[in-house]
Amino acid sequence: MPLLKLEDTYLHKGKRRALVTLLREKGIKNERVLQAINTLPRHFFFDSALISHAYEDKAFPIGEGQTISQPYTVAFQTELLELKEGDRVLEIGTGSGYQGSILHLLGAEVFTIEYQKKLFEGTKRFLARLGIEMHLFYGDGTGGLPEYAQYDKIIVTAGAPVVPEALIQQLKIGGILVIPVGDKRKQAMLKITKKSTTKVVQEEYEGFAFVPLLGKDGWG
């Protein structure tokens, strides 16, 4: 669970600045994304036993077999989304709430769905304490959230065996879906732009590793 006492010290702020410098060196160019990462205290989302690792560029466990994503991966996926103020964004895999909070800081209206009930309940309580407002749902994210579609952007934060067709259907024309697709050990990051009801354009970036996407159109 996140820390009971939420304290952001000069040391934490310095570590965030160093992390942002590293992300810039690794190729992240969107300054709005970097500023959001510099603003949001990542250590708030860590168990006290792991807090000293919060500003390492690594993924860490958050319980229920899930992880908080590597900062570079968060920045890379967010940059691919090409977010605009007021975008309606569907996030598949709420997890700790860190990725969704970055989207919120960038001005998105975030709809997020989590498969693990215990994780969903804990994250919902924690985000309320932080004052971060987003629409949180518990359930199978591979089917999206059709009742709130269409979305400007969709982001998936777990590795999928295939691109769920429901997510393509719930994306606006001109919208972008960012999703890691591959086997259970490694995936390619796909950026899918919906050009029309029948045409999508796909870009592919190799070298990512996520926990498996669970659900009907995931890994079961």
N, C-alpha and C positions, 0 to 999 in steps of 0.2 A: 504493500500500500504506500501511497505518497506520504511524505513527512507530515506530521501533525502540526509542526511549527514551520511556517513558510517565511523564510528569511533569505534575502538576497543581499549578500555582502559585497564589498569592493573586490574581494578575492574571486567570488563567483563572476562578477562583471568582467574582471580582467581575463578570466578563463574563457568567457564567451567571446570577447574580442579576439583572443588568440585563435579560437575555433573558427570564427568568421574569416580571419586571415588565411587559415589553412584551407577552408572551403574555396576561397577566391583563388588560391594557388592551384587547387585541384580542378579549376575550370568553371566554377559557378560564376556567372556574369550578372545575373539579375540583382541589382542593388536593393530592390524592394524585398526580395526574398532574404537576402543577407541581413537586412535591417530587422526583419521579423525574427530571425534566429538570434540576432544580437539582443533583441528586446525581451524575448520569452525565456524565463529561467528554466532550463531543461532539468536542473536538479530537483525542482518541485515534483517532477514526475517519477522520481526514483525512490525505491525503498532506502531507508537510512543505512542499511548495510552496504549499499552500492554507491552512495552519494559521491564518494571521492572520484568515481569514474564518469560522472555525468557529462563532462566536457571532453571526453575522449571521442574520437571519430569511430565509434563502434556501436553495434546493437547490443542491448542487454535484456535479460529476462525480466518480465513484469508479472509472471504468474500465469496459470492456466495454459501453459505451453506457448505463450505468446511473447513477443519482444517489443521494446521500443526501438524503432528503426535507427540505423546509423544516420548521423546528421547529414552526411554527404548525400545519402539516398533520399532523405526528406527534402533537401534542397534541390536535388536533381529532378525528382518527380514534380515538385512544386513549380520549378522553372519550366518544365515541359508543358504544364497546364496553361501557361500564358494568361494568368488570372487578370481580370478586370474588376474594378470596384463594383459590387453589387451582383456579381456572378452567382447563380444558383449552382452549388457544387454538391454532388453526391459522393460520399466517402464510404467505401466498402472496407470495414475493419477498423473500428474506432480505437481499439487497443487502449493505450494509456491516455489518449486524447491529445497527445503532443502534436501530431500531424494536423489534426483538425483545428487545433488552436492556432497553428501557423496560418492556415487558410483563413481563419476568422480574423486574425490580425491584418491580413491583406485585404480585408473588406468583403470577403465572400459570405453569402448566406449558406451555411453548412448543414446538410442533411447527412447524418452518419449512422451506420448500422453495425452492430457487433454480434457475433455468433455465440460468444461465451457469456452466459447469463451472469455469473459472479463478477466477471471483469466489467461487463456493462453497468451493473449496479454500482460498483465501486467508482468507476470513472464518472458516472453521472453525478454522484454526490460530490466528487472532487472538483469537477468543472464548475459546479454551482458555487463552491467555496471560492474559486478563483474569479468568479463573476464573468466567465466566458460563456456566451449564449450561443447555443447551436441546437438543432433538432436531433435528439438522440433516440435511436430505436434499437430494440433487441430482435434478432431474427436472422434468417438466411439471406445474406447480402448478395448471393449470386443471382437472385431474381430481381435485384435492385429495389426501388421503392416506387412502383408504378403510380401509386395514388398521388405522388407529388411531382411526377414528371411533367414537362421535360426539363432537362438540366443543361446548363451551359458547359459544365465540365464534370467529368467523373474520374475519380482516382481510386485505385484498388491497392491496398497495402499488404497483400499476401499473394504468394505465388500460385497462379492458376494453371490447370492443364490445358485449357482452351479459353478463348474469349467468350464469355457468356453472351448469347444473342440478346437477352433481355436488356443488357446494358447499352448495346448499340441502339436498340429500339427506343430507349428512354433518353437518348442524347439528342439535343436540338441540331438542326441543320447548321453546320459551321462549328459545332461543338467538338471538344477534344476529350478522348478517353485515354488515360495513362494506366497501364496494367502490366505487371510482370507475368510472363507466360513461359512455361518450360516444364521440367520434371520437378521432383520434390527437393532436389539438391541445388539446382541453379536455374536461373531464368534469364530471358532477354526482356528488357523493358520496351514495351510497345507504346508508341504515341499514335493513336488512331484519330484522324480528323474526318468527321462525317460531312461529306460534300453534298450529298442528296439522300433521298430515302433509299437509294439503291447503290450508292457509290461511297466508299471510304478510301482514304489514303493512309498508308501505314509506314511509319519510320521505326527502326529497330536499333536498340543499343544493348550490347552484350555485357555480361559480367556481373549479374546481380544474384543475391541469394536471400529469399524470404521464407518465412514459415508457410506451410501449405494453406491455401484458401479452402475452407471447409464449407460444405453445403451441396445442394442438389447438382449444380453445375461446376462444383469444385472437386475436391478429393473425397467426397462422401462424408 
